[in-house]
């Protein structure tokens, strides 16, 4: 797949666009010497890349991927953390949080492409995405209690929303690593593909998503996210508000016209 453009965010993060998929952005974790361990510098770069993507109205889907052959991301940079004083750790916390919330709050659908190790904060980055595509080499888990902390990148909140409170508790409390087949069975990942195919399949899924209305996609994601945890009546009000935000849009008019004229829509994106 031909890369048509690349924008670097610091040394360790890149955003790429590909030929034939102009509305799909690939957000690449690119710190291979450390298996993408998230240092303070890398966290700042992830946050900056997400801010740029959120502001780019041409992006209809994002794929979060890794440049490392054997790992998606092994979590926080514990070597860096070991050098921190208590005061430095407190000061670093907002930087770390901004990386995870940056991915979580991207307004367009986001697909994670996971292979190899996705542990701790690495798995939390994947959990912050809407769909996780994993290959058969994937090993996921939240092992933070084994080093005296807890998942701090959203794991205690995102994991039970995927697999239920009891299953999430078992996984967090035991700190165990889960291999790809079991991860798929438990719902820790959504699609399981052959080894080495996670990135290609995630980009293909991103392309299928990006064929749809950008206005509709962002509104649908907003309704899905805001409705989580609400009772049905409140959730339907969230859905109604999202529907009203798109019902009189240019995308809605174009979508209906294209359907009736039996042609592909040319989305205005407004």
N, C-alpha and C positions, 0 to 999 in steps of 0.2 A: 504494500500500500504506500503510495507516494505522499510524502509530507510536503505540503505546499507552503506552509509557514510555521515558524516556531518563535515564540516569545519566552524569554527566560525571566524568571523571578528569582533573583539571587543565583547561587551556585547549584541549588539542589532541586529546583522545581521548574518545569516547562509546560507551556500550553501549546499544543500542536493542532493544526488543521490539516485535513487530508483531501486529496483529489477525489472528487465525486461525492464527498460528504461535507459540503461547505457549511452546513448548519450543525455539525457535530464537532465539539471541542474535546480534545484529549488532554486531561490534566495528569501530567506524568511526575511521579515521585522518582527523583533521579539522584539518589545518594548511594550509589552501588557499593562503595567501599565500606559502608556501615550498614548494609542491608536495609537502607532507608530508615534507620533509627532517627526519630524526630528530635533533633536538637532545637535550641532556641532559634537559631538562624533559619532552620528549615521550617519551623512553625510559623515564623513571620512571613516566609515566602509563600507557604500554603494560604495563609490569610490574605496576602496581597493578590495572589492569583485568583482566589475565589471572589474577591471584591471586583476585580476586573471582569471576570466572567459574568457576575451578576448584573453588571452594568451594560453588557453587550447584548443588544436586542437581536442580533443575528444568530445567537446560539440557542438552539431548540433542545439540545440534549448534550450532556457532558459524560465522558467516560473517565473514571479515575483508574489509572494504571500504574505499573511499576516498570522501571528499566532493568531491574535486577533479575537474573535468570532463576534464582532459587528463593526469592522472597518478595512478597507484596510490601510488607512493612513489619519490622519486629518490635515496633512500639517506641516508647520514649528512649532517648539516649541516656542510658543509666550511667555511662562513664561520665558524661557531663553532669548529671544529677549528683553523682557521688562527690563532685568537687564543690557543690553549692553549700554555703552556709544556710542556716534557717532563714535568714533575712533575704538572701538571694533566691531561695526557693519560693518564698512568698511573692517576690517581685516578678518572678518568671511565670507565675500561674496565669495571669491574664493573657500572656503571649501564647501559652499552650492552649488555653480554652478557645482563643480566637481561631486557631487552626481548625479545631473540630467543629465549632459552630459555623465557621465559614463554609465548610462542606455541607453541613446539615441544612443551612439556610439558603443554599443556592436555589433560585426560584424555578429553574427548569428541572426536568427529570435527570437523575444522575445514576449511572450504572457503574458498579465497581467490577474490575477485572482482576480476579484474585488467583494467584498461584503461589506455591510454596508457603512460607510462614506468614501468617497474618495474626499476630499475637498482641495482646494488650492494646495499646493505642493504635496499632496497625489494624486490628480487627474493629476497633471503634471507628476508624475512618471509613471502613467498609460498611459498618452498621449505619453510618450517617447517610449513606446513599439509599436510593429508592429500591434498587434491585441489585443483587449480588450474583455475578456469574463467576463460578470457580471451576478450575480444572482439577483433575484427579490427583495432582500433587499437593493440593491445598491442605494446610494444617492451621486450624483457627482456635482461638481461645482467649480467655481473659485471666491471665495468671497473676494479677497484681497482688492478691493476698499472700502469695508465696514469697514476696519481697517486702511485705509489711505495709502495703498501701491498699487502696481500692481502685477499681476502674474510675478514672477521673475525666474521661473524654466522652462521657455520655453512655457508657456501657451499662450502668445499673438501671438506666431508664429505657434505653433502646432495646436491649436484649429481651426483657420481659414483654415488651410490645410485640416482639417477633414470636417468642416461643412460650410465653406464659410465665407466671411468677415462680412456680415451683421448679420448672426446668432451668430457668435463669439462675435461681438460687443454687441449684446443684452445680451448675457450671462455674459460677463465681466462687462458691465456697470451696470446691475441690481444686480450683485453678488448673483443671485438666485441659490437655490439648485434644482437639477433636479432628480426626482425619476426614478427608473429603466425603467419602460415602456416608458416614454417619452424620456429618454436618448437613448434608443434603436431606437425609431422612428426618432429622430433627428440625429442619427449617432454618438452620443457621445461614445457609446459602440457598439461593432460589433456583439456579440452573447449574447443572453439573455437566461439564464437557470434557473431551479428551485432553490429555496432557499437552500443554503448549498451545491450546486453542482458546484460552480465556480472553485474551485481548481481542483477537479477531471476532469472536462471537459477541463480545460486549460492544465492539464498534458496529457490528452488523445490527445488533439490537438498537443501538443508538440511532442508526440510520433509519430503521423502521419507525422509531418514535418521532424522529425529526421530520418525517413526511407529513405529520399532522399539524394542525393549527398551533402556532406558537402562543397565541392568546389562550386558546383552549387548554393547552398543556400546562401553562403556568397556573391557570385558574383551577384546573383539576388537581394539581399537586397541592395548591393552597387548601382546597377543600378536604383532601385526604389527610393532610397534616393537622389542620386546625380541628378537624372532627374527631381525632383520636382521643379516646378517653371520655368523650361526652356521652350523655344519654341520647337516645335516638332522636327525641324531639329537638334538643339543642343541636345535634349534628345535622339534622335536616335544615335548620335555620342557617347553619354555616354553608351548606350546599346551595341553598336558595340565594344567599348573598353572592356566592361565586358565580352562580348561573346568571344573575342580574348583571354581573360585571362583564359578561361576554355576550349576552343576548342581543345587544344592539351594536356589536363591534363590526368592523370591516371584515374580519375573518369569518364571522357567522354569515354575513351576507354573501361572501365569496364561496363559502362552503356549500350553502344551499343552492346557489346559482350553478356551481360546478357539478353538483349531484344531478340537477335537473337537465343540464346540458351534456351530461355524460362525458365529462373531461376531468383532467387532474386540476385541482385548485391551485391558484397562484396566490398564496397567502400574503395579504398586506402586512400582517403582523401588528394590527392595531384594532 
